[in-house]
Amino acid sequence: MGRLDGRVGFITGGARGQGRAIAAKFASEGADIAICDVPPRSPNLAYETATEADLEATAALIRSSGRRCLTGVVDVRDQEGLSAFAQQVWEEYGRIDIVCANAGIVNWGPTLEMAEHVWQEVLDVNLTGIWKTVKATAPYLIRRGEGSIVITTSTNSVEPLRNISAYVAAKHGALGLMRVFALELGDHGIRVNAVAPGLVATPMSDNQAVYRGTFGRDDVTREEYIRAGHNWTALKGRNALSAADVADVVIWFASDESRHVTGVEINVDAGHMVLPGYNTSPFVEPGLPIRDYDMTALGHAPRLPNDTTRND
Ligand SMILES: NC(=O)c1ccc[n+]([C@@H]2O[C@H](COP(=O)([O-])OP(=O)(O)OC[C@H]3O[C@@H](n4cnc5c(N)ncnc54)[C@H](O)[C@@H]3O)[C@@H](O)[C@H]2O)c1
């Protein structure tokens, strides 16, 4: 017996990456699947979003496991498109039990130099897209008086990172939105939670813009970036996790095992969020003296020579 036998999972951004892994995991536990994806190509992104071929590959994977799979070429910024697809899923399957608002994009660049339309695009997909997804699907969960909504946030829902301000702002917002939905939909027996992945090996996190943004220089290599991934986790031997690792937590939120859990965000980050915050490479103006501890008032003499400078 599967943990999701007889249920229907609706997943945005389901063509590849974590969305595909979630769809495959749900199907392996007995659910029928509806996935939507394939936004128009964005000139603002340093990587390609999914294609119809990706969407069909996920559908083939689901069908090969014996479950049904509906696909929709739907942009999460398109409320009418989402509502029409949800309606189609309802007519075809007669129910929607689980909604995964997973679609997302990331754009790298200094905040003060970011064009408004680039900022807005990330907000529209990563924050407003969640609101629209829930607006389109929640009425069907409400009809049944139960269900589970899982929103994909990020460790960036609470932790900042340089050069992805729109992403950080959207993910902070997504966490807040999840909590409000948990309150409002709790009245209807619907649970709403968030999974917060850390570093996950998908096309979004494996391109030159990410390497450059993470290190703050242009010539960083993929190898350096991959090696540095080990500094990002607390658990021994971990680096970027797999999409399936995240799906293992999403299915817990989707299943009855979490039946009393709502309004919660779980980090899937190999302990990243408990790493002590210590800047091992602070920016110091070249030539400025290193600031010694000033304990002269306590009667201690300065311990660094006065002329100690950095970068000289
Ligand atoms: N990869 C990571 O390191 C990481 C870390 C934390 C959180 N996340 C989040 O995980 C989620 C899944 O990302 P992923 O890692 O699988 O990356 P991904 O790029 O492989 O998958 C994202 C999917 O969303 C789709 N998508 C993008 N914009 C869309 C739109 N407007 N409408 C419909 N679909 C759209 C893409 O086509 C793609 O299939 C995202 O919300 C992302 O922000 C990723």
Ligand as a Chemical Component Dictionary entry (heavy atoms), coordinates in Angstrom:
data_LIG
# 
_chem_comp.id                   LIG 
_chem_comp.type                 NON-POLYMER 
_chem_comp.pdbx_formal_charge   0 
_chem_comp.three_letter_code    LIG 
# 
loop_
_chem_comp_atom.comp_id 
_chem_comp_atom.atom_id 
_chem_comp_atom.alt_atom_id 
_chem_comp_atom.type_symbol 
_chem_comp_atom.charge 
_chem_comp_atom.model_Cartn_x 
_chem_comp_atom.model_Cartn_y 
_chem_comp_atom.model_Cartn_z 
_chem_comp_atom.pdbx_ordinal 
LIG N1  N1  N 0  18.336 24.411 -6.668  1  
LIG C1  C1  C 0  18.523 24.951 -5.491  2  
LIG O1  O1  O 0  19.665 25.006 -4.988  3  
LIG C2  C2  C 0  17.343 25.503 -4.728  4  
LIG C3  C3  C 0  17.556 25.879 -3.390  5  
LIG C4  C4  C 0  16.486 26.372 -2.650  6  
LIG C5  C5  C 0  15.226 26.479 -3.217  7  
LIG N2  N2  N 1  15.046 26.117 -4.525  8  
LIG C6  C6  C 0  13.695 26.251 -5.056  9  
LIG O2  O2  O 0  13.253 24.987 -5.511  10 
LIG C7  C7  C 0  12.243 25.159 -6.505  11 
LIG C8  C8  C 0  12.523 24.239 -7.677  12 
LIG O3  O3  O 0  13.728 24.652 -8.314  13 
LIG P1  P1  P 0  14.797 23.599 -8.900  14 
LIG O4  O4  O 0  15.968 23.614 -8.003  15 
LIG O5  O5  O -1 14.134 22.305 -9.182  16 
LIG O6  O6  O 0  15.244 24.354 -10.247 17 
LIG P2  P2  P 0  14.794 24.101 -11.766 18 
LIG O7  O7  O 0  15.169 25.342 -12.493 19 
LIG O8  O8  O 0  15.346 22.811 -12.246 20 
LIG O9  O9  O 0  13.222 23.922 -11.666 21 
LIG C9  C9  C 0  12.324 25.000 -11.587 22 
LIG C10 C10 C 0  11.171 24.685 -12.511 23 
LIG O10 O10 O 0  10.229 25.766 -12.441 24 
LIG C11 C11 C 0  9.841  26.067 -13.762 25 
LIG N3  N3  N 0  9.370  27.440 -13.852 26 
LIG C12 C12 C 0  10.109 28.573 -13.767 27 
LIG N4  N4  N 0  9.347  29.652 -13.946 28 
LIG C13 C13 C 0  8.086  29.199 -14.157 29 
LIG C14 C14 C 0  6.859  29.825 -14.429 30 
LIG N5  N5  N 0  6.764  31.165 -14.526 31 
LIG N6  N6  N 0  5.764  29.063 -14.591 32 
LIG C15 C15 C 0  5.834  27.704 -14.522 33 
LIG N7  N7  N 0  6.974  27.051 -14.274 34 
LIG C16 C16 C 0  8.096  27.788 -14.092 35 
LIG C17 C17 C 0  11.096 25.837 -14.597 36 
LIG O11 O11 O 0  10.807 25.703 -15.979 37 
LIG C18 C18 C 0  11.644 24.572 -13.971 38 
LIG O12 O12 O 0  11.120 23.408 -14.546 39 
LIG C19 C19 C 0  12.249 26.652 -6.845  40 
LIG O13 O13 O 0  11.172 27.293 -6.181  41 
LIG C20 C20 C 0  13.561 27.135 -6.264  42 
LIG O14 O14 O 0  13.533 28.494 -5.936  43 
LIG C21 C21 C 0  16.071 25.640 -5.287  44 
# 
loop_
_chem_comp_bond.comp_id 
_chem_comp_bond.atom_id_1 
_chem_comp_bond.atom_id_2 
_chem_comp_bond.value_order 
_chem_comp_bond.pdbx_ordinal 
LIG N1  C1  SING 1  
LIG C1  O1  DOUB 2  
LIG C1  C2  SING 3  
LIG C2  C3  SING 4  
LIG C2  C21 DOUB 5  
LIG C3  C4  DOUB 6  
LIG C4  C5  SING 7  
LIG C5  N2  DOUB 8  
LIG N2  C6  SING 9  
LIG N2  C21 SING 10 
LIG C6  O2  SING 11 
LIG C6  C20 SING 12 
LIG O2  C7  SING 13 
LIG C7  C8  SING 14 
LIG C7  C19 SING 15 
LIG C8  O3  SING 16 
LIG O3  P1  SING 17 
LIG P1  O4  DOUB 18 
LIG P1  O5  SING 19 
LIG P1  O6  SING 20 
LIG O6  P2  SING 21 
LIG P2  O7  DOUB 22 
LIG P2  O8  SING 23 
LIG P2  O9  SING 24 
LIG O9  C9  SING 25 
LIG C9  C10 SING 26 
LIG C10 O10 SING 27 
LIG C10 C18 SING 28 
LIG O10 C11 SING 29 
LIG C11 N3  SING 30 
LIG C11 C17 SING 31 
LIG N3  C12 SING 32 
LIG N3  C16 SING 33 
LIG C12 N4  DOUB 34 
LIG N4  C13 SING 35 
LIG C13 C14 SING 36 
LIG C13 C16 DOUB 37 
LIG C14 N5  SING 38 
LIG C14 N6  DOUB 39 
LIG N6  C15 SING 40 
LIG C15 N7  DOUB 41 
LIG N7  C16 SING 42 
LIG C17 O11 SING 43 
LIG C17 C18 SING 44 
LIG C18 O12 SING 45 
LIG C19 O13 SING 46 
LIG C19 C20 SING 47 
LIG C20 O14 SING 48 
# 
